[in-house]
Amino acid sequence: MTTSAEYLQSMFGLDGQTAVVIGGTGVLGGAFCEALGGAGAHVLVVGRTLKTDEATGNTVVDRINAGPGSAEFFKADSTSRADLEAIVAHLKEQGRECNVLINGAGVNSATPFFEIDDEEWERIVNINLRGVRLACQVFGKDMVERGTKGSIINIASLSGITALSRVFTYSATKAAVINLTQNLAREFAQYGIRVNALSPGFFPAEQNRKVLTPDRVESIRRHTPTSRVQGDDPRSPFGVPSELAGAILLMASSNAGSFLTGENIVVDGGFTAMTI
């Protein structure tokens, strides 16, 4: 008789697979890496060339290597095609191929609409949208040429499906990521490659701390049914990174998620369910 552990392993296990997490040094990206490593994958934690990113990346790597999976850190600019192609070449040298790709690099800004200039707009679009397009091209092409039946997970946002104040450029890029995901799901289905998006709700991270003013936090609290005690906060409206692990493993798994493509899974504590 199959045990519960054996059943879960058969459904969600990633033994023998390789996952590339672009933006793996971020708060949420690190949680994605640990979830994949915990399911048995070899994880390439991809971060920028900054020393702080390398230090963070190596910390994530150490945690993964202490468990059932394995990991390594790789420096790369998510907006550089050459850097992304270098990741593919690195995996080939190891005799590996990318089975799961997560596009998780992103930046935000709280600039009022009339003050957004071309430089800021282009910087955010470049990282949040162009970087996703480049990675889907580079890794998607490699998957197709190798005949790899893989999974691509694009990190979108709650702000990509509903209007949220103060994050105009960010919201526009995330809406575009969701649309790109749906189009690629249709395009790549013939090759056995699934493409889905994950839209987290409010999860405090470096890119959104400037936006989380006290009045905004209170507004979020009023609109989040699952607000609960976290640390010193008697009723926090925020999610914690590990609460995204289940959605990530579902989309990554070729068994549990075999019929899942073109979807945008929203994990927001019920925020979008609230009306009045």
Protein Blocks (a to p, Z undefined) as FASTA:
>chain_A
ZZfklmmmmmmgcghiacddehilbmklmmmmmmmmmnopacdddddfbfklmmmmmmmm
mmmmmmmbdcddddddfkbmklmmmmmmmmmmnopacfbdcdfbdcddfbdfklpcfklm
mmmmmmmmmmmmmmmmmmmmmmmmnopacdddddddfklmbccehilmlmmmmmmmmmmm
mmmmmmmmmnopacdddddfddddfklmmmmgfklmmmmmmmmmkgccehjbfbdcbdcf
klmmmmmmmmmpmklmmmgghiacddehhmmmpmZZ
